[in-house]
Amino acid sequence: MSDGMTCHEFQARLPELISSGDRLSAHPHLQNCLRCRALIADLESIAEAARELLAAVEPPDKLWEQIESALKNESGYSQTDGKPV
């Protein structure tokens, strides 16, 4: 049984399908298309690896304050009143 959707059509709609929050594995096209099922499996693996990477490189809480301070120092502005030094 075919859903009438080509792989190209399915992949073009993929961002919309993912953002909908619906269970993607239940989509009719994936029931009969090994190629697109493999693509979805690859994308899920990449997303999981990205989630793990983000957790592993959490920046320190004061990072933005340090960046702002360094920028102010380099640009010749006082940290306390924002006026030129």
C-alpha positions as CSV (number, residue, x, y, z in Angstrom):
1,M,0.0,0.0,0.0
2,S,1.5,3.3,-1.1
3,D,0.8,6.7,0.4
4,G,1.3,8.3,-3.0
5,M,4.2,10.5,-1.6
6,T,7.6,10.3,-3.3
7,C,10.8,10.4,-1.2
8,H,11.5,13.9,-2.5
9,E,8.0,15.1,-1.4
10,F,8.4,13.4,2.0
11,Q,11.9,14.9,2.5
12,A,10.7,18.4,1.4
13,R,8.0,18.2,4.1
14,L,10.3,16.8,6.8
15,P,11.0,20.0,8.7
16,E,7.2,20.6,8.9
17,L,6.6,17.0,10.0
18,I,9.3,17.2,12.7
19,S,8.2,20.5,14.1
20,S,4.6,19.3,14.3
21,G,5.5,17.1,17.3
22,D,3.6,14.2,15.8
23,R,5.2,10.7,16.0
24,L,7.2,10.7,12.7
25,S,7.5,6.9,12.6
26,A,3.8,6.6,12.1
27,H,3.8,8.6,8.9
28,P,2.4,6.4,6.0
29,H,5.4,7.0,3.8
30,L,7.8,5.5,6.3
31,Q,5.8,2.3,6.5
32,N,6.9,1.3,3.0
33,C,10.1,3.2,2.4
34,L,13.4,1.8,3.7
35,R,15.4,4.7,2.3
36,C,13.5,7.4,4.2
37,R,13.3,5.2,7.4
38,A,17.1,5.0,7.2
39,L,17.3,8.8,6.8
40,I,15.1,9.3,9.9
41,A,17.2,6.9,11.9
42,D,20.4,8.9,10.9
43,L,18.7,12.2,11.8
44,E,17.7,10.8,15.2
45,S,21.2,9.6,15.8
46,I,22.6,13.0,14.9
47,A,20.1,14.8,17.1
48,E,20.9,12.5,20.1
49,A,24.7,13.1,19.6
50,A,24.0,16.9,19.5
51,R,22.0,16.7,22.7
52,E,24.9,14.8,24.4
53,L,27.4,17.3,23.1
54,L,25.5,20.3,24.3
55,A,25.3,18.8,27.8
56,A,29.1,18.1,27.7
57,V,30.1,21.7,26.9
58,E,27.9,23.8,29.2
59,P,29.6,27.2,29.5
60,P,30.3,28.7,32.9
61,D,27.5,30.9,34.3
62,K,29.7,34.1,34.3
63,L,30.9,33.6,30.7
64,W,28.7,36.4,29.2
65,E,29.7,38.8,32.0
66,Q,33.4,38.1,31.3
67,I,32.9,38.6,27.5
68,E,31.0,41.9,28.1
69,S,33.7,43.1,30.5
70,A,36.5,42.2,28.0
71,L,34.7,44.0,25.2
72,K,34.2,47.1,27.3
73,N,37.9,47.1,28.3
74,E,39.0,46.8,24.7
75,S,36.8,49.5,23.4
76,G,37.9,52.0,26.0
77,Y,34.7,52.2,28.1
78,S,34.5,52.1,31.8
79,Q,32.8,49.1,33.3
80,T,31.0,51.1,36.0
81,D,29.5,54.1,34.1
82,G,29.7,53.2,30.4
83,K,31.6,56.4,29.6
84,P,34.9,56.6,27.7
85,V,37.9,56.2,29.9
